Amino acid sequence: MKNKAIGSSFDDFLAEEGISEEVEAGAIKKIIAYQLQEAIKREHLSMTTLATRLETSRAAVNRLLDPDNESITLLTLKKAANVLGKKLRVELV
């Protein structure tokens, strides 16, 4: 008996399950949240200070840093990047 799964990729599996886009979006948000948290550590910023600089609440900062919250806007990400001395780059490949 031949196993159909042998030789197929994880990307193929996700596409077959119809969850490729959802999984990729989740992974991207987790990476961005991690990068933001690392930049915050390097700058020695508290959540309160970051919220003040972003002109928002600590709850909004918590949502921004929540790796499972995928509803963050590009404007919010750009503001956060600017506050942390970074640039936001989005590209289609």
C-alpha positions in Angstrom: 0.0 0.0 0.0 1.4 3.4 -1.0 1.2 6.3 1.4 -0.1 9.5 -0.3 1.5 11.7 2.3 5.0 10.7 1.5 6.7 13.4 -0.5 4.0 16.0 0.1 4.9 19.2 1.9 3.5 20.8 4.9 2.4 23.7 2.7 0.5 21.2 0.5 -1.2 19.8 3.6 -2.3 23.2 4.8 -3.7 24.0 1.3 -5.6 20.7 1.2 -7.1 21.5 4.6 -8.0 25.0 3.4 -6.1 26.6 6.3 -3.0 27.9 4.6 -3.9 31.6 4.7 -5.0 31.4 8.3 -1.9 29.6 9.5 0.4 32.0 7.6 -1.3 35.1 9.0 -1.0 33.6 12.5 2.7 32.9 12.0 3.3 36.4 10.7 1.6 38.0 13.7 3.6 35.9 16.1 6.9 37.0 14.4 5.9 40.6 14.5 4.8 40.4 18.2 8.2 38.8 19.0 10.1 41.4 17.1 8.2 44.2 18.9 8.8 42.6 22.3 12.5 42.3 21.6 12.7 46.0 20.5 10.8 47.0 23.7 13.4 45.1 25.8 16.3 46.7 24.0 14.9 50.1 24.6 14.0 49.3 28.2 10.5 50.6 27.8 7.6 49.8 30.1 4.2 49.1 28.7 2.9 52.3 30.2 5.7 54.3 28.5 5.0 52.6 25.2 1.3 53.3 25.5 2.0 56.9 26.3 4.3 57.3 23.3 1.7 55.6 21.1 -1.0 57.8 22.5 -3.1 54.7 23.4 -4.0 52.6 26.3 -2.0 49.7 27.9 -4.8 47.4 26.8 -4.2 48.4 23.2 -0.5 47.7 23.7 -1.3 44.3 25.1 -3.4 43.6 22.0 -0.5 44.7 19.8 1.9 42.4 21.6 -0.6 39.5 21.8 0.8 36.9 19.3 -2.7 35.5 18.8 -4.4 38.8 18.0 -4.3 39.1 14.2 -6.6 42.2 14.0 -3.8 44.8 14.4 -3.9 47.5 11.7 -0.9 48.6 9.6 -1.2 52.1 11.0 -0.8 50.7 14.5 2.2 48.6 13.5 3.7 51.6 11.7 3.3 53.8 14.8 4.8 51.1 17.1 7.7 50.7 14.7 8.4 54.5 14.6 8.2 54.7 18.5 10.8 51.9 18.7 13.1 53.5 16.1 12.2 50.9 13.5 10.6 51.0 10.1 7.7 48.8 9.1 8.2 47.0 5.8 5.4 45.1 4.1 6.0 43.5 0.7 4.4 41.1 -1.7 6.7 38.3 -2.9 
